[in-house]
């Protein structure tokens, strides 16, 4: 059947096989339900934690990003039951594409506090500039990806490639922004480490709170590693998205569900 004839497909049939869809497969139901539940739970937990500990900016960004991910996987579940469902395709492509930008924004917001705590003198940027610069850049990438996703999800097939290019531009800008942030964070970490080594650490911990202090330090280190791990996971996901989207709709990379589940979902 000519490619244009598939534009009239609304459900799977002998004339409209799953293999002819953009993804070339019906999304795995178990995997999509799993990630929907995980991201929905994260959204609720972060919202509650934000209210309890008064970390509203971080909580809003992470909760909203997680909620978008959950909605996006809801769209993929719709595609599992009908691979030609245009609404399911629109929901998942828009939500899953832009959701990581909100997650990254939440991590950017923590940098200011981290730098203030560890020593602003070791940072090449003033602490207050971190959220201003990186959240602003992240917001710009969100706009590009949202506009591109909206264009790509339209019914005008002539604009699909245009939307795809806009999405790729938004993701590429996000990757560049994150790379600069990684370089600054690594430089700050190295300078902070050297600064701590130069300072005298004192004789020994004193007082009955020694165990609490050590526990606090361990928890702080764990939090830093968790933030770094989350940031790198988003960074890797964005890098994966560039060649995947650059190949065009229906490309072999886009039709590789295993790669998607490993490099985007997980």
C-alpha positions, -999 to +999 in steps of 0.1 A: +000+000+000+014+035-008+026+054+022-001+082+018-028+056+020-018+049+056-028+084+065-064+073+065-057+045+090-074+048+124-071+012+137-051-019+131-064-040+103-049-061+074-049-029+054-034-009+083-008-032+099+011-023+131+044-024+111+033+006+091+029+029+121+055+055+131+069+032+158+064+000+139+052-018+170+025-018+197+042-005+228+048-031+256+019-029+280+037-042+311+067-018+307+044+012+301+022+005+330+053+001+352+067+035+342+033+051+345+030+039+381+066+049+390+064+084+376+029+089+390+042+079+425+072+102+421+049+131+413+028+125+444+058+120+467+076+151+455+044+172+458+039+160+494+076+165+502+075+200+487+046+210+510+061+194+541+097+207+537+088+240+519+109+233+488+082+245+465+103+254+434+120+220+433+089+201+441+068+218+414+094+212+387+100+175+396+063+168+403+052+184+370+079+166+350+070+133+366+033+138+360+040+146+323+060+114+321+031+094+336+006+110+312+030+102+283+031+066+292-007+067+294-005+077+258+017+047+250-008+024+267-034+038+243-011+029+215-007-006+228-044-012+223-045+007+190-012+015+174-030+039+150-046+060+178-036+095+168-046+109+202-024+084+220+005+093+197+001+130+203-001+126+241+030+105+244+052+124+219+045+158+235+046+147+272+076+123+270+096+147+249+093+177+272+090+161+306+128+156+312+133+194+308+112+200+339+131+173+358+163+191+347+149+224+359+143+210+393+179+198+395+192+232+384+173+248+413+194+228+438+227+241+425+223+275+441+218+259+475+245+234+470+271+261+461+261+282+490+264+253+514+298+240+501+314+274+496+304+300+470+341+311+468+348+279+449+323+286+422+330+305+390+294+317+390+276+335+418+251+311+434+221+332+424+230+330+388+227+292+385+189+291+385+186+323+364+209+311+336+202+274+335+164+274+342+160+302+316+179+281+290+159+250+301+126+270+297+137+280+262+144+244+252+109+234+266+093+260+244+112+247+213+103+211+221+067+219+229+063+239+197+080+211+177+059+184+193+027+204+186+037+208+149+047+171+146+015+159+162-007+180+138-027+164+110-007+182+084+018+157+071+038+184+053+047+199+086+058+167+104+095+170+094+094+207+103+082+198+138+108+171+141+136+195+133+123+220+159+122+192+185+158+182+177+169+218+179+153+221+214+169+189+226+203+199+212+201+232+230+192+213+262+222+190+258+245+220+253+230+237+284+234+206+305+270+201+292+279+236+304+263+229+337+282+196+341+315+214+334+308+241+359+296+216+385+327+194+380+349+224+383+331+235+415+334+201+430+372+199+422+378+234+436+358+226+467+377+193+473+410+211+470+398+238+493+387+213+520+421+195+518+439+228+524+418+236+555+425+220+588+397+196+598+402+199+635+414+173+660+383+151+664+346+155+665+335+164+700+303+162+720+274+137+720+263+147+685+292+130+667+271+102+654+244+126+642+271+148+624+285+117+607+251+106+597+243+140+583+275+140+562+267+105+549+232+116+539+245+147+523+270+127+502+242+103+492+220+132+481+249+147+460+255+114+443+218+109+437+215+144+421+245+137+400+232+104+389+198+118+380+214+146+361+236+123+341+206+100+334+187+130+319+218+140+300+222+105+284+185+105+276+188+138+257+218+126+238+199+095+228+170+115+216+190+136+191+200+107+167+167+090+173+147+121+163+172+132+136+166+099+117+130+110+110+097+095+119+096+058+114+134+055+114+150+022+126+162+040+158+127+053+165+113+018+160+137+002+185+116-002+216+143-018+237+166+012+232+138+035+241+130+017+273+166+016+284+178+050+273+147+071+277+123+054+302+149+040+326 
